[in-house]
Amino acid sequence: MEPGDRETSSEVFLKALNEMPAARLERLFKSLSPKAAVALIDSLKNPEILLNRLRDQDFFYLVKGVGEEDALPLLAFGTIDQLLYCTDIEFWKKDILYPPHIAKWIEIFSRLEIDKIEEFTRNIDPELLVCILHPFVKVKTRDVDADYLEELDRLPSFTLENIFFIDFSQPNMESALKIILESLFISDSEYYFSVMLSLASGLFLETEEAALRFRRARLAEKGFPAFDEAYEIYKDPGPLRQGPSPEASVLQSDRQNYEYPGLSLPYPLQSIDPGSLFMRCLNQLDDSAERDRISLELANLANKIMIADGLDPSELEDLHSSLRKASGYINIALQEVCSDSLSLAKTYLQEHHMETLFRRGFHSILSLRKDVMRFIRKYEGGIENLGHPLALLLRELLKKRPLFAAQVTGESKSRDFLSKAELDLVRSFLNENTVEESWEHL
């Protein structure tokens, strides 16, 4: 081999990467941060083989983790279902279309290959396509009774077929919108005409309602139920028992009837406090399928928490907050039932659905709140008369969604309860003999 023909170290690495066995490549992919995962995708000859096996939710997490502007390598090879999931989350805020996010994503989609844009525009709901274009374009048609040349003077200059003339309300979006419209026209002119006709006629309330209805149906299949159903996570599960609970058995049956893809990301497990009983139990689990089951249940539980608590699924911090809350309440349930017995807690973790444990942890907090309400009834003048830090602890606990006043332990702000020790700290102050004492010793 001549010196000039010698492979560089990077070429050797890329060759080894692309020849890596599928199972090993998946393990590597799952272990990477979002930015490193995108770098890996960008290095593969056929990245779609890996990407297309991801759940839509996991795909979206990667996109958000790396940032939408840097996610083109992912979006270029994502499936239509994965891209539609991104739009179902990003285009809406609390069931209302959100133009700033729509504008951002139109710009991002316009930078994809034309074949991908055409595939996307053909598969998006026509009602949704009309709704997302409406804030940014004004479509006019010719007056058939007027002189053609005179008409041209009053009509917008952009047209693809001399029938519909388009004015762009935001000049900075004009180039991106032209790419989207041209791809739609080229891929399916009949579809294009129907969309333009709807835009020229005006946006009707029924169009947006239909788009919302289709979105809700898709998200329900992805673990985002209606509010009333999501709120069930705060329902009392009753006492935990060793052995699978009836509810867990039903949910286990549901899992068996649902075909999860073979590749899912472990990001929900990264929200768990490393020193918690929950994480120590997970570290004892050698079965990767069981860890994946727990991770998937945590992800779906976080979806329900976001719906029930009115959080925004498009915000990565809200997702992380929901996962921290889920894992904290599960940890409290394990500590309440199993004390610090790792073997017993591991058994409960394996035998119960994460939602059952979450609800058990939540009702431990509610039980403490009931004790607090009985305690403060004995005093006049309200909570503030109880002094610091008790007043702060109780005020946060009595909120609609109970919080732990972590400021009393040196943190910057209140947050969700994460451990039984935090419940015990509050309970330790519910003593009539200590109310008159100074609270500054913490």
ABEGO torsion letter per residue (X at the ends): XBAAABBBAAAAAAAAAAABBAAAAAAAAAABBAAAAAAAAAABABAAAAAAABBAAAAAAAAAAAEAAAAAAAAAABBAAAAAAAAAAAABBGGBBBAAAAAAAAAAAAABBAAAAAAAAAABBAAAAAAAAAAABBBBBBBAABBAAAAAAABBABBAAGABBBBBABAAAAAAAAAAAAAAAAABAAAAAAAAAAAAAEBBAAAAAAAAAAAAAAAAAAGBBBAAAAAAAABBAEBBBBEBBAAAAAAAAAAAABBBBABBBAAAAAABBAABAAAAAAAABABAAAAAAAAAAAAAAAAAAAAAAGBBAABAAAAAAAAAAAAAAAAAAAAAAAEABAAAAAAAAAABBAAAAAAAAAAAAAAAAAAAAAAAAABBGEAAAAEOAAAAAAAAAABABBBBBAAAAGBABBBBBABAAAAAAAAAABBAAAAABBAAAX
